[in-house]
Amino acid sequence: MSKKIIFTPDAVPPLPVFSQAVVSKGHVFASGNIGCTRDFKPLEGVEAQTRAALTNLSIVLKASGSGLEHVVKVNIYLTNMSRDFQLMNEAYKEFFDKDKMPARTCIGVSSLPMNADVEIECIAEVAE
């Protein structure tokens, strides 16, 4: 099985150095998303950025034949863990069934593209 590059015009466009997602061997590997507008301006605050990043991931996953309900692993990068961890979690839990949360890692980083507060990437199964 070969890999399939995913692009959907419904999502924030990717920069020219990566794909929105790649489907390979029954899984979707979605690139990191920051919470920004279509013209790459980050939204105000980590909660708004988290919601926008997960909304965009949802759009990309749908174009890949998947969805947030099929996510098995999430990686989150935060620039200010002490200030934003709880706020990010409040927004994050709006997107997943509390009894079916995916595996997750949250990492503190010194900076993110476009001075974003949060970046989120995931791996999901392709829906059967």
ZAPA-197546 format. One line per field, with one value per residue: residue number from 1; residue in one letter; y, z, x of N, C-alpha, C in turn. Coordinates in Angstrom, 2 decimals, m for minus. Layout:
marnu <- [NUM|...]
kegu <- [a|...]
nY <- [Y|...]
nZ <- [Z|...]
nX <- [X|...]
caY <- [Y|...]
caZ <- [Z|...]
caX <- [X|...]
cY <- [Y|...]
cZ <- [Z|...]
cX <- [X|...]
END
This chain:
marnu <- [1|2|3|4|5|6|7|8|9|10|11|12|13|14|15|16|17|18|19|20|21|22|23|24|25|26|27|28|29|30|31|32|33|34|35|36|37|38|39|40|41|42|43|44|45|46|47|48|49|50|51|52|53|54|55|56|57|58|59|60|61|62|63|64|65|66|67|68|69|70|71|72|73|74|75|76|77|78|79|80|81|82|83|84|85|86|87|88|89|90|91|92|93|94|95|96|97|98|99|100|101|102|103|104|105|106|107|108|109|110|111|112|113|114|115|116|117|118|119|120|121|122|123|124|125|126|127|128]
kegu <- [m|s|k|k|i|i|f|t|p|d|a|v|p|p|l|p|v|f|s|q|a|v|v|s|k|g|h|v|f|a|s|g|n|i|g|c|t|r|d|f|k|p|l|e|g|v|e|a|q|t|r|a|a|l|t|n|l|s|i|v|l|k|a|s|g|s|g|l|e|h|v|v|k|v|n|i|y|l|t|n|m|s|r|d|f|q|l|m|n|e|a|y|k|e|f|f|d|k|d|k|m|p|a|r|t|c|i|g|v|s|s|l|p|m|n|a|d|v|e|i|e|c|i|a|e|v|a|e]
nY <- [m1.17|2.17|5.47|8.15|11.47|14.06|16.74|19.36|21.99|23.08|23.34|25.15|26.27|24.31|25.07|25.32|23.32|20.99|18.44|18.48|16.14|12.62|9.53|6.23|2.76|2.31|4.32|7.77|10.37|13.30|16.56|19.04|21.52|24.91|27.29|29.27|31.86|31.63|33.15|32.83|34.11|33.95|33.14|34.90|33.97|30.84|29.03|29.66|29.21|26.47|25.37|26.17|24.86|22.16|22.05|22.51|20.25|18.32|18.80|18.14|15.44|14.39|14.73|12.82|10.46|9.84|10.87|12.88|11.09|8.81|9.16|8.11|8.90|11.86|14.68|17.48|20.75|23.27|26.67|27.90|26.23|26.42|28.54|27.92|25.20|24.12|25.72|25.03|22.32|22.54|23.50|21.47|19.12|19.46|18.36|15.62|12.44|11.86|9.31|8.03|9.02|9.81|8.49|10.62|13.18|15.96|18.66|21.06|23.83|26.16|27.98|28.50|28.22|31.36|32.63|31.25|29.88|27.23|24.04|21.32|17.91|14.77|11.19|9.05|6.42|5.19|5.39|2.56]
nZ <- [0.00|m0.89|0.20|0.69|m0.11|1.54|0.79|1.44|0.40|2.21|4.69|6.69|4.62|3.94|4.62|2.06|2.65|3.83|4.11|4.63|5.72|5.76|4.49|5.37|5.37|6.66|8.53|9.49|9.40|10.72|10.14|12.33|13.75|14.21|15.98|13.90|11.56|8.11|6.79|8.26|10.79|14.19|16.52|19.35|22.47|24.22|24.45|22.33|20.22|20.56|20.07|17.37|16.14|16.58|15.26|12.64|12.32|12.45|10.03|8.19|8.86|8.16|5.38|4.92|5.24|7.82|11.24|14.23|16.14|15.58|16.34|17.66|18.90|20.22|19.98|21.72|21.79|23.85|24.54|27.00|29.64|32.41|32.50|30.49|30.35|31.77|30.66|27.94|28.17|28.95|26.61|24.84|25.77|24.85|22.36|22.31|23.25|26.61|27.66|25.82|25.32|23.38|23.42|24.68|24.52|26.04|25.54|26.69|24.95|23.61|21.61|18.94|15.48|14.01|16.41|17.91|20.63|21.00|19.44|17.64|16.79|15.26|15.18|13.47|12.94|9.77|8.90|8.93]
nX <- [0.85|0.62|1.53|m0.80|m1.20|m2.84|m4.95|m7.10|m9.15|m10.85|m9.72|m7.27|m4.71|m1.76|1.70|4.25|6.12|5.19|2.59|m1.00|m1.93|m1.04|m2.00|m1.45|m1.17|m3.68|m3.87|m4.08|m1.85|m1.67|m0.48|0.99|m1.12|m1.73|m3.70|m5.06|m6.07|m7.19|m5.34|m3.08|m2.90|m2.53|m5.13|m6.54|m5.45|m5.02|m7.17|m8.96|m7.17|m6.67|m9.22|m9.55|m7.38|m8.05|m10.51|m9.67|m8.03|m10.04|m11.38|m9.37|m8.98|m11.50|m11.39|m9.55|m10.82|m11.47|m11.90|m12.30|m13.24|m11.85|m9.28|m6.21|m3.87|m2.53|m0.43|0.60|1.84|2.93|3.63|3.65|3.43|2.71|0.87|m1.01|m1.80|m4.11|m6.16|m5.96|m6.66|m9.36|m10.60|m9.81|m11.13|m13.70|m13.85|m13.61|m15.00|m15.51|m15.17|m13.65|m11.09|m8.23|m4.83|m2.24|0.27|1.76|3.80|6.10|7.35|9.78|9.08|6.69|5.59|4.73|4.35|2.44|0.47|m0.11|0.26|m1.08|m1.02|m1.92|m2.57|m4.68|m7.08|m8.14|m11.52|m13.67]
caY <- [0.00|3.39|6.57|9.10|12.83|14.67|18.19|19.83|23.45|23.50|23.56|26.14|25.68|24.00|25.74|24.46|22.34|19.80|18.11|18.54|14.79|11.51|8.27|5.09|1.52|2.39|5.39|9.15|11.10|14.70|17.52|19.95|22.65|25.97|27.91|30.52|32.14|31.13|33.94|32.50|34.97|33.20|33.70|35.42|33.08|29.42|28.30|29.88|28.54|25.03|25.05|26.34|23.79|20.89|22.17|22.31|18.82|17.58|18.97|17.35|14.03|14.04|14.61|11.62|9.28|9.57|11.90|12.96|9.90|7.74|9.54|7.20|9.55|13.31|15.37|18.90|21.55|24.52|27.57|28.29|25.14|26.83|29.43|27.49|23.78|23.90|26.39|24.19|21.12|22.88|23.55|20.15|18.10|19.70|17.70|14.17|11.76|11.71|7.89|7.48|9.94|9.19|8.64|12.00|13.74|17.42|19.04|22.49|24.23|27.56|28.81|27.81|29.09|32.51|32.97|30.58|29.36|25.79|23.30|19.98|16.93|13.51|9.99|8.49|5.30|5.46|4.78|1.34]
caZ <- [0.00|m0.94|0.98|m0.03|0.41|1.70|0.71|1.31|0.41|3.31|5.88|6.55|3.68|4.51|4.04|0.96|3.08|4.40|3.71|5.72|6.31|4.90|4.85|5.09|6.09|7.48|9.51|9.04|10.14|10.47|10.53|13.42|13.45|15.19|15.89|13.16|10.47|6.81|6.38|9.21|11.97|15.36|17.28|20.66|23.61|23.99|24.28|20.94|19.35|20.69|19.33|15.93|15.69|16.55|14.19|11.39|12.28|12.12|8.59|7.49|9.09|7.34|4.00|4.89|5.49|9.25|12.04|15.59|16.90|15.23|16.76|18.64|19.57|20.03|20.54|21.91|22.12|24.48|24.83|28.41|30.34|33.68|32.27|29.48|30.36|32.17|29.67|26.75|28.49|28.95|25.20|24.24|26.14|24.09|21.06|22.44|24.20|27.84|27.91|24.71|25.06|22.76|24.10|24.46|25.10|26.00|25.71|26.73|23.97|23.76|20.66|17.86|14.31|14.05|17.83|18.44|21.98|20.99|18.16|17.89|15.71|15.70|14.36|13.55|12.07|8.70|9.25|8.16]
caX <- [0.00|1.42|0.98|m1.65|m1.09|m4.15|m5.13|m8.48|m9.23|m11.72|m8.89|m6.20|m3.75|m0.45|2.86|4.75|7.12|4.57|1.22|m1.97|m1.91|m0.65|m2.65|m0.59|m1.46|m4.88|m3.78|m3.89|m0.83|m1.99|0.54|0.66|m2.00|m1.85|m5.02|m4.90|m6.99|m6.71|m4.17|m2.01|m2.84|m3.01|m6.24|m6.16|m5.61|m4.78|m8.43|m9.40|m6.22|m6.91|m10.45|m9.31|m6.48|m8.80|m11.50|m8.95|m7.67|m11.26|m11.62|m8.34|m9.27|m12.66|m10.91|m8.71|m11.63|m11.43|m12.54|m11.76|m13.62|m10.93|m7.93|m5.61|m2.73|m2.43|0.72|0.32|3.01|2.53|4.75|3.62|2.74|2.13|m0.27|m1.98|m2.15|m5.50|m7.02|m5.95|m7.44|m10.79|m11.03|m9.53|m12.11|m14.93|m13.75|m13.50|m15.86|m14.72|m14.89|m12.86|m9.99|m7.04|m3.55|m1.82|1.47|1.78|5.20|6.41|8.36|10.16|8.34|5.98|5.45|3.82|4.14|1.26|0.58|m0.33|0.22|m1.63|m0.94|m2.52|m2.63|m6.03|m7.37|m9.09|m12.81|m13.96]
cY <- [1.24|4.49|7.52|10.45|13.46|16.19|18.47|21.35|23.98|23.82|24.71|25.53|25.39|24.89|24.80|23.38|21.11|19.62|18.28|17.21|13.80|10.28|7.14|3.92|1.66|3.47|6.75|9.81|12.57|15.60|18.40|21.12|23.66|26.60|29.26|30.66|31.58|31.92|33.91|33.51|34.18|33.93|34.13|34.38|31.60|28.63|28.44|29.18|27.02|24.62|25.14|25.23|22.47|20.91|21.91|20.85|17.97|17.64|18.11|15.86|13.57|13.85|13.36|10.34|8.88|10.66|11.89|11.73|8.71|8.05|8.58|7.85|11.03|13.79|16.86|19.59|22.90|25.38|28.02|27.28|25.64|27.71|28.74|26.04|23.54|24.53|25.56|22.94|21.38|22.91|22.17|19.16|18.31|18.86|16.18|13.65|11.45|10.26|7.25|8.42|9.20|9.30|10.03|12.30|15.25|17.87|20.55|22.79|25.72|28.48|27.92|28.75|30.19|32.94|32.38|30.08|27.84|25.25|21.88|19.14|15.64|12.39|9.40|7.26|5.77|4.72|3.56|1.42]
cZ <- [0.00|m0.13|0.09|0.66|0.43|1.58|0.60|1.37|1.54|4.59|5.62|5.64|4.35|3.90|2.99|1.37|3.76|3.86|4.90|6.47|5.26|5.42|4.43|5.98|7.10|8.54|8.83|9.97|9.80|10.97|11.67|12.93|14.58|14.99|15.23|12.11|9.17|6.29|7.46|10.34|13.16|16.04|18.66|21.75|23.26|23.81|22.85|19.96|19.38|19.90|17.82|15.39|15.58|15.50|12.84|11.25|11.91|10.63|7.78|7.66|8.25|5.88|3.81|5.07|6.95|9.99|13.44|16.43|16.62|15.63|17.84|19.44|19.21|20.67|20.57|22.35|22.65|24.78|26.28|29.19|31.60|33.51|31.47|29.55|30.69|31.17|28.39|26.99|28.47|27.53|24.55|24.53|25.46|22.81|21.12|23.48|25.45|28.17|26.83|24.32|24.41|23.69|23.76|25.15|24.98|26.40|25.75|25.77|24.11|22.79|19.61|16.67|14.54|15.47|18.41|19.86|22.01|19.56|18.49|16.63|16.19|14.69|14.56|12.65|10.96|9.06|8.36|7.49]
cX <- [0.89|0.76|0.19|m1.54|m2.48|m4.05|m6.61|m8.49|m10.12|m10.95|m7.91|m5.15|m2.41|0.62|3.45|5.74|6.52|3.16|0.29|m2.02|m1.41|m1.40|m1.71|m1.00|m2.60|m4.88|m3.58|m2.88|m1.02|m0.87|0.05|m0.17|m1.91|m3.22|m4.92|m6.00|m6.40|m5.52|m3.07|m1.82|m3.38|m4.18|m5.75|m6.46|m5.51|m6.08|m8.95|m8.47|m6.42|m8.14|m10.25|m8.42|m7.24|m9.91|m10.83|m8.51|m8.88|m11.56|m10.63|m8.61|m10.46|m12.24|m10.05|m9.50|m11.67|m12.22|m11.96|m12.10|m12.70|m9.49|m7.44|m4.49|m2.71|m1.13|0.39|1.60|2.51|3.75|4.77|2.78|2.04|0.89|m1.39|m2.45|m3.62|m6.47|m7.11|m6.80|m8.94|m11.34|m10.90|m10.65|m13.47|m14.99|m13.74|m14.48|m15.04|m14.39|m14.03|m11.72|m8.82|m5.83|m3.01|m0.50|1.37|3.18|5.32|7.54|8.65|9.43|7.70|5.87|4.42|3.47|2.87|1.55|0.52|m0.26|m0.21|m1.51|m1.55|m2.32|m4.02|m6.11|m8.29|m10.37|m13.06|m15.31]
END
